[in-house]
């Protein structure tokens, strides 16, 4: 299945409340999604759906997503390119 980044972007609106606009979270309890592996994000969402992973918010949200939606969301967040700056010691 080909992923649709525009669909992923549209679906990400519901994620932005906790995970921040463009997947950069301001909430210390919510991880950044931008730049994560699509495989990791897909697995995490499916695990929430199946009850293998639990979170009071994510368990509810993931149940409303189709497998196609999960793939589009994962592709959207995986498409972000992040740069890392090594700390100065």
C-alpha positions as YAML, in Angstrom:
chain: A
units: angstrom
residues:
- id: 1
  name: UNK
  ca: [0.00, 0.00, 0.00]
- id: 2
  name: UNK
  ca: [1.32, 3.42, -0.94]
- id: 3
  name: UNK
  ca: [1.14, 5.93, 1.87]
- id: 4
  name: UNK
  ca: [-0.48, 9.32, 1.48]
- id: 5
  name: UNK
  ca: [1.42, 12.09, 3.26]
- id: 6
  name: UNK
  ca: [-1.45, 14.56, 2.82]
- id: 7
  name: UNK
  ca: [-3.81, 12.12, 4.52]
- id: 8
  name: UNK
  ca: [-1.24, 11.57, 7.26]
- id: 9
  name: UNK
  ca: [-0.91, 15.31, 7.76]
- id: 10
  name: UNK
  ca: [-4.70, 15.69, 8.01]
- id: 11
  name: UNK
  ca: [-4.91, 12.85, 10.53]
- id: 12
  name: UNK
  ca: [-2.10, 14.37, 12.58]
- id: 13
  name: UNK
  ca: [-4.34, 17.25, 13.66]
- id: 14
  name: UNK
  ca: [-5.76, 15.04, 16.41]
- id: 15
  name: UNK
  ca: [-2.23, 14.14, 17.52]
- id: 16
  name: UNK
  ca: [-1.03, 17.74, 17.77]
- id: 17
  name: UNK
  ca: [-2.93, 18.39, 21.00]
- id: 18
  name: UNK
  ca: [-0.48, 16.21, 22.95]
- id: 19
  name: UNK
  ca: [2.41, 15.62, 20.53]
- id: 20
  name: UNK
  ca: [2.65, 19.21, 19.25]
- id: 21
  name: UNK
  ca: [2.42, 20.74, 15.84]
- id: 22
  name: UNK
  ca: [4.62, 18.79, 13.43]
- id: 23
  name: UNK
  ca: [5.21, 16.13, 16.08]
- id: 24
  name: UNK
  ca: [7.39, 18.17, 18.45]
- id: 25
  name: UNK
  ca: [5.82, 17.86, 21.88]
- id: 26
  name: UNK
  ca: [5.73, 20.52, 24.57]
- id: 27
  name: UNK
  ca: [4.17, 18.08, 27.03]
- id: 28
  name: UNK
  ca: [6.82, 16.18, 29.02]
- id: 29
  name: UNK
  ca: [4.50, 13.13, 29.16]
- id: 30
  name: UNK
  ca: [4.08, 12.97, 25.37]
- id: 31
  name: UNK
  ca: [6.98, 11.92, 23.16]
- id: 32
  name: UNK
  ca: [8.06, 13.65, 19.98]
- id: 33
  name: UNK
  ca: [6.77, 11.86, 16.89]
- id: 34
  name: UNK
  ca: [8.64, 13.80, 14.20]
- id: 35
  name: UNK
  ca: [11.49, 11.82, 12.71]
- id: 36
  name: UNK
  ca: [10.50, 8.53, 14.37]
- id: 37
  name: UNK
  ca: [10.70, 5.35, 12.34]
- id: 38
  name: UNK
  ca: [7.45, 4.55, 10.50]
- id: 39
  name: UNK
  ca: [7.82, 0.93, 11.63]
- id: 40
  name: UNK
  ca: [8.07, 1.99, 15.29]
- id: 41
  name: UNK
  ca: [5.04, 4.30, 15.04]
- id: 42
  name: UNK
  ca: [2.91, 1.69, 13.25]
- id: 43
  name: UNK
  ca: [3.80, -0.97, 15.81]
- id: 44
  name: UNK
  ca: [3.11, 1.36, 18.74]
- id: 45
  name: UNK
  ca: [-0.34, 2.30, 17.42]
- id: 46
  name: UNK
  ca: [-1.28, -1.31, 16.65]
- id: 47
  name: UNK
  ca: [-0.07, -2.32, 20.12]
- id: 48
  name: UNK
  ca: [-2.37, 0.34, 21.64]
- id: 49
  name: UNK
  ca: [-5.25, -1.03, 19.55]
- id: 50
  name: UNK
  ca: [-4.61, -4.59, 20.71]
- id: 51
  name: UNK
  ca: [-4.13, -3.63, 24.37]
- id: 52
  name: UNK
  ca: [-0.48, -4.75, 24.34]
- id: 53
  name: UNK
  ca: [0.48, -1.19, 25.23]
- id: 54
  name: UNK
  ca: [-1.65, 1.07, 27.40]
- id: 55
  name: UNK
  ca: [-2.05, 4.78, 27.89]
- id: 56
  name: UNK
  ca: [-5.21, 6.49, 29.06]
- id: 57
  name: UNK
  ca: [-5.39, 8.65, 25.93]
- id: 58
  name: UNK
  ca: [-3.60, 6.64, 23.26]
- id: 59
  name: UNK
  ca: [-5.54, 3.43, 23.90]
- id: 60
  name: UNK
  ca: [-8.78, 5.26, 23.06]
- id: 61
  name: UNK
  ca: [-7.41, 7.23, 20.09]
- id: 62
  name: UNK
  ca: [-5.71, 4.25, 18.44]
- id: 63
  name: UNK
  ca: [-8.90, 2.18, 18.47]
- id: 64
  name: UNK
  ca: [-10.51, 4.71, 16.11]
- id: 65
  name: UNK
  ca: [-7.78, 4.38, 13.48]
- id: 66
  name: UNK
  ca: [-7.80, 2.00, 10.55]
- id: 67
  name: UNK
  ca: [-4.61, 0.20, 9.53]
- id: 68
  name: UNK
  ca: [-4.46, 2.52, 6.50]
- id: 69
  name: UNK
  ca: [-4.77, 5.58, 8.76]
- id: 70
  name: UNK
  ca: [-1.94, 4.25, 10.94]
- id: 71
  name: UNK
  ca: [0.30, 3.78, 7.89]
- id: 72
  name: UNK
  ca: [-0.44, 7.31, 6.63]
- id: 73
  name: UNK
  ca: [0.22, 8.84, 10.08]
- id: 74
  name: UNK
  ca: [3.44, 6.88, 10.51]
- id: 75
  name: UNK
  ca: [4.65, 7.93, 7.07]
- id: 76
  name: UNK
  ca: [3.85, 11.59, 7.82]
- id: 77
  name: UNK
  ca: [5.84, 11.69, 11.04]
- id: 78
  name: UNK
  ca: [8.68, 9.58, 9.61]
- id: 79
  name: UNK
  ca: [9.05, 12.05, 6.72]
- id: 80
  name: UNK
  ca: [10.29, 14.79, 9.05]
- id: 81
  name: UNK
  ca: [14.05, 15.23, 8.95]
- id: 82
  name: UNK
  ca: [15.63, 16.22, 12.23]
- id: 83
  name: UNK
  ca: [19.11, 17.46, 12.87]
- id: 84
  name: UNK
  ca: [21.07, 16.77, 16.00]
- id: 85
  name: UNK
  ca: [23.68, 18.97, 17.57]
- id: 86
  name: UNK
  ca: [26.13, 17.29, 19.86]
- id: 87
  name: UNK
  ca: [26.32, 18.96, 23.26]
- id: 88
  name: UNK
  ca: [29.36, 21.04, 24.07]
- id: 89
  name: UNK
  ca: [31.34, 19.52, 26.90]
...
